């Protein structure tokens, strides 16, 4: 469905220090591919746009090869589009050996090839800290629905940032799914209707994919020695690389997937990695698409009678509510947020997080498809891989790095609060009011994984019992002092206290074995 990169899409232009014209350089980051930005509405011969494939951006986390290919190929497409509109462009490919963006910018200033730099607000703290001091001007990326500091201001003086209150305020301000001052349909959210397991006879449309030939770019990455983790898919790269392709994928979602998205968005299905999910997070996070246009088109689909209110509201809450909220928490809490480890978890990541070779079928499916597609949906990330990482007490620094590296759509502002906060409870409850852990019962309810697993989900503490079962109880036992006063967890401890001493001992003994033999799971 998609064409490969053309020869004119990579621009190798050089600047000479002897150039007399005063030049403004505008730095475009790999997640700033927003064609509608006001910068591009007029051509100015005194402005040159710079897109730079820096090594640091490919190595600051152990990145999946599809993530590298996706960002770099999309940047090259964007550079070609800028040139086609008459803008002056300098594109620096990975083979030129630029180590980091800040050094490149500072060197150009010192050499006089660029007299002043401008950029759009970076969405990662490390880039903002490194680049902002070198910039004469920093402007909005014109992408998000809220300002960077909005969440911090909204929750000023509060210990916990309750997403629901932020989401309701967003609905009121935008008028999305509102009837005057009241939520359309009478309820603010329809979560209870959006937690159904997939019925086996419900058809799943084939995923809408592209087929880009990125083998030449893949070879460039090999030539400069970048590590290869995960399947590259370079022979038929399936993800959208520009806005027109992103819109194709989006329109397919609206027409064929959105009607079933709501009720089955939390379902886990063997050999159906995409289910009814839009798979547009890479396009959204690189700003090929805007959040406002997505929520407005979903609302329009509902108003036209194409989808149910629960499906429409479920998607809108994820984009207009959760995504904006997560970004706000990141900027409200950084840089301290990156150091938080409220539960004092320090165990190393098992090797099977990098290979998918584990007998736990749900975990094997989630990691295996992540290695294959650089993708997993939100419940796989939260309640499968995140769940087992939290139950095992893995170091949140390592968990952060894994999530940041393996997923095509992962940019630190969205990854870190979802991982360190929501998934690992390392922030101590800033985002979530309780740890999101479960025994095997939840996975059994929401998936068809358990029937093909080497472990028994019904067995609680035997040698073949589902590891999630004993680890779930041992996690709460281990953190009782920290968690027991949490009103949302009280039932867990009341149930634990009713167990006989023999049953408690058996569960803790099984959990101890699992911790000791974690590489064998």
N, C-alpha and C positions, 0 to 999 in steps of 0.2 A: 504493500500500500504506500510505502514511503520511498522516496528516491534517496540515493546515496549522496555523499558530499561532492559537490562539483569542484573543479580545479580553482575556480575564482573565489571559493569560499574561505580560503586561508590567505591572508594578506601579509606579506613580508616586506613592509616598508621600513626604511631606515631614516633616521634623522641625523643631520650633521650639526656639530656645534657652531659652524660658520653661518648658519641661517640667521638672517638679520631680523626677520619679522618677529615681533613679540608674540609668543604663542601661549595660549592657555591649554593645558592638558586636562582632559576629563577622564578619570579612571572609571572603567566599568568592571564591576566584579561579576563572577560567574553566576551569581544568583540575582543579577539585576538586568534581566533580559526583557525589559518592559518596553515594547515598541510604542506604547501610547504616552510615554513620558514627555513632558513639555520641552525637555532639552532638544528633542529631535524634530520639533515642528518647523524650525528654520535652519538653514545652512549658514554657518558663519566661517569664513576662511581663516579667521584667527583662532579657531578652536579645532583641536584634534582629539579624537577619542582613542583611548588605549585599552586594549584587552590583552592580558598577560597570563600565560600559562606558567605559573610559578610552582616550583617543586614543593615548597612548603604546603601548598594547598592540596597536594596529592598525598602527603605523608604525615600530616599532623594527627591522623588516626589511621589504623590499618585498613585502608579503603578497598572495598570491592571494586574489581576492575570495571564492572558495568557503571558504577558511580563515576569513576574517572572518565570513561568514554562518554557518558551522557553529558556531563558538564562541559567537557572540552569541545565535543562536537556541536553542542548547542551554542557555545560561545563563538565558534567559527561561523555558524549559520548567522548569528546575530551581527557579527562583524561584516559579513558579506551584505546583509540587508542595509546596514548603515552606509556602506560604500555605494550601494545602489541608489540611495537617496541623496547622494552628493556630498556626504560628510567625509572629512579627512579621517583616516583610520590607520593606526599602527597596531598590528597584531604580532605578538611575540610568542612563537610556538615553544613547546616544552623542550625541544632540542637545543634551544638557545642558552639554556643553563641558568635562567633567572632563579635564584634561590628563594627570595621572598619579595613581596610587593613593596614593602617600606624601603628596602635598600634600592630597588629600581627607581622609585619616586625621588628619593633623596639624591641619588646619583644624577638623575636628569636635571634636577634643580641646580646642583653644583656645577654641572657641565654647561649649563645655559641652554640646553636643547629644549627645555620647557621652562617658562618664566614664572608661571603660577599654575597650581593644581587645584582642581575641583573634584568633588565626588558626591555621590548620593550616600545617604546614611547607611553604613554597613549594618548588617543585622547580626553579626557576631561580635562579641565584646573584644576579643583579641585583635580583630582587624580594626575596630573603632579606635582602640587604644594605640595601635601602632601607626595608623594612617592619619587620624584627625590632626595631630600636631603639624603635619606636613602640608595641610590643605589651606588654601586661601579662602575657600568657601565650601560649605557642606549643605546640601539641600535634601529635601524629602525624597524618598524613592517613589512617592505618589502611588503606593500600592495598598497599604493597610487601611482598615476602616477606622482605626483609632490612632492617636499619637502614641509615641513610644512611652511616655510617662503617664498615660491615661490610667492604667490599672493601678500604678503606685498611688496616684492621687485619689482614685476612687476608693481604695481600701486604706487610706491614711489612718494610722492609729490602730489598725486591726491586726491581730496575731495570725488569723486564718483568712485566706482569700477565698470566699465562697463563690464559686463560678456561677451558680444559679442566679445570684443577685446581679452580677455583672451582665449575664445573658439577658435577663429581663430588662435591664436598663438599655441595653443595645437594641432590643426589639422596640422599646418605646421611642428611642431616638430616631430609628430608621423607618418605623412604621411597617417593617416586614412582618407579615402574618399578624397584623393587628387590625382590630375594628375600633377605631378611636383610641381610647385609653385601655381597652380590654383585649386580651389575647384572642385571636381568631379561634373559634371552636370551644372557647371557654377554659382551656388549660394552657399552661405555659410550655409543658413538654409532654411527650407521649412515650417516655422511656419504657413503661410497662408493656406497650404494644410492640416494642422493637427488640425483644429478647428471645425470639423463638428459634429453636433448633431447625435445621433444614429438613423438610420432609423429602424422603428419597425420590418421590415421583415429581418433585418440582423441577422443571427444566432449567438448565443453566446455559444461557447463550455463550458461544465461544468468545473469548476475549478479543477486543479490538486491538490489533497490534500492527506495527510497521515492520519494515524489512530493510534497514539501512546497512549498507556494506561499510563497516568501519574497520576493516582489517588493516588498512594502511595506518590509521591512527593507532590501532592496537600495537602494530609493529614499532611505531615511534616510541610508545611507552616502554616497550621491551628494550629498545635500543638505549634508552637513558637509564635503564636498570630499575624501573619502578616495579615493586612486587606485584605478583599476579595472584589475587585471592578471589575465589568465586568464579563462576562461568562468565566469560567475557561477552558471549553472544555477538561477537564482532562480525560474524558472517551474515547475520540477519538481526541487527539490533532492533528490539521491539518497541522502544519508547519514543514519544514525540520529541522532535528536536527544534521546533519553532512554533509560533503561535497558531499558524494555520493547521498544523497537525494536532496541536493540543485541542483546538476547537472541534476537529473531527472526532477525536476520542471523547470529548465532552458531550457532543451531540448524540453519539452512540449511547452513552450512559443515560442521558435524559430519555431517549426513546425506548431503550431495551432493558435497562437495568434498574433505574430509579423506582419503578413500580414495586419491585421486590426487595429493594435495598433496605427499607426500614425494618420490616419484621425479621429479616435474616442477617442483619449487619453484624451480629455477634456470633453467628454460626461458624463451626469449624468442620470442614469436609475433606476427607481423604481425596487426594488427586484433583481437587478443585481449588487451587490456590487463590483465585481471583473472585470467585463466587459472583456477587452482584455489586462489587465495589467499583468506584469510578476509576481508580488508578490514575488520578490526575494530580496527585500531591507533588510529583516532581515538577510538572508544568506550573503548578500554583506557586511552589516555593522558589522557583527561578523567575517568577513574575511574568511568565508568558501569558498567564491568565490572572484576572483580578478576583478577589473574594466577593466584591460587590456584584459583579456581573454573574457570578455563579449563583449566589443566593437569590438574586432577582429572577434568574431564569428558572430556578427550582420553584419559587413562589408562583411564577407564571404558569408552569406546568400543572401545579396544583389548582390554581384558579380556573384553568381550562378543563379540569376534570380528568387529566391524564394520570395523576397519581393521588394516593391517599394523603390525608393531612399528616398522618403519623410518619410516612416516608419522607414527605417534604420537610416537616419540622425536624426530624432526626438528622437530616443532612445539614439543614441550615444551622442547627445548634452546634454541629461539629466545626463549621467554617466560621460563622459570625460570632459564636459564643466561645467555643473551646480554643480555636486557633488564635484568636485575638487575645484571649485571656492568658494563654501560655506565653505568648510573646511579651505581654506586659509583666508577667511574673519574672521572666528572665531579666528584663532590664531593671526591674525594681530590686532584684536581689543580687545581681552580679556586682563584683566578682566573688563575693563570699559564697554564693550558692554552689560554685564549682568545688568547694572544699567540704561541704556538709556531709556528715556521716553519722546521723543521730543514733543509729542502732549499733554503731561501732563494728561494722562488718568488714572483715579483712581477708577472707579466704580467697585464694586465687581462682581464676576461671578454669574450669575443666577443659581439656583439649577438645571435647566433643562440641563445644560451642563454635569451634572453627572447622569442624569436619562434618558435623551432623550425625556422627556414628555413635548412636546411643540406642539402647533397647526400649527406651520410653517412646512409644510411637508418636504421641502428640508433639513431643519435643523434636524428635527426628523429622517429622513432617514440617514443622515450623522452621527449623534451622536449614533443612535440606532445600526447601523452596526459597529461602532467603539466599542461600548460596547459588541457587539456580537462576533466580529472577531478580535478586537485590530488592525483594519486596516481601512483605507480610502485612496482613491487615491488623487493625488496632487490637483486637482481642488476642490474636496470636502473640503480639508484642507484649501485651499487658498480662494476660492470664495463662500463657504457656511459658515462653522464655523468661519474661519478667518474674512470673510467679516462682519458677524453679530457682532462679537466681536469688530471689529474696529469701526463700525457704532455706537455701543452702548457705546464706550469709556471705555472698560474694562481695568483694570490694567494689563499691559503687564507682570508683574511678575506672576500673576495668570494664564494668558493665556499660558505663557511659561510652567508653572508647569503642566497644563492640557495636553498640547501636549506631553510633555516629558513623562508623566505617562501613557497616554491612548494607545499609539501606540507601538506595538511590536518592530518596527524598530528604535524607537527614542533613539538616543544617543545625548548628548548635543551639540556636535560639528556640527551636521547636523540639529538638531531641532531648536536651538536658532536663528541662522541667518535666517532660513526659517520663523520662527514665529515672533520674535522681529523685524527683519528687513523687509523681504519681505511681510509678512502678516500684521503686525501691524504698520509698518512705524515708530516704536519707535526709530529707529536709525537715523531718520531725513533725510534719503535719501542716506546712504552709499551704500546700495544694490539696491534699486529701485528708479527710478527717480520720481515716484509719488505713492500715496497710491493706493492699489488695492482694490477699493470699487466699488460696482455696485448697481443699483436698481434691482427690481425683473425682469426687462426685460432680463438681461443677463441669469439669471437662467432659465427663461421661454424658451429662445432660445436654451439653451444647454441641457435641461432636459425634462422629462415628469412628473415632480413632481407637477407642478402647477395645473394640471387638477384635482388632488385629494386633493387639499389643502383647509383648512377652510377659507383662505383669498383669495381675488381677486387680481391677479397681474395687471389687467387692471385698477382697482380702485387706485387712487393715494393718496387720503387723507381722504376717508370716514372711518366709524367705522369698516368696514370689509376689508379695503385696505391692501395689502401686506406690512408688516412692513418695508421691505427693501426700499420701495419707498420713504416714508416721511423721514426715517432715512438717506437716501442717500443725500437728499437736506439739511437736518438739519446739517449733518456732515460738508458739505462744507461751509454752512453759519457760523457754529461755529468756523471753522478754517480758515476763509477767510484771516485774517492778515498773517497767516503762509503760506498759499498755493496759494494765488491769483497771485503771480508773477511767479509761475511755468508755463512755456509755454505749458506743456502737459495738463494743467487743465484749461487753459484760456477759452475754449469753454463752460465749465460747468458754469463758472461765467457769461459769456455773455448770456447764456440761462436763468440763474436765474434772471438776471437783466431785462430780457424781460417779466418775469411773472408779472401779476398785483399784487398790494399790497394785494388784497383779497386772491389770490392763494398762495402767499408766506405765509401769515398768517395761512391759512388752513393747509399747509404742516408743518409749525413749531408747530402749535397747536397739530396736530396728533402725531408728533414726541415727543412732551413733554408728551403726554399721554402714549406713548409707553415706554418712559424712566421711568415714574412713576409707570407703571404697568408691568414692565419687567418680573416678575415672572408668569404673567398670559398669556404671549404670546403663 
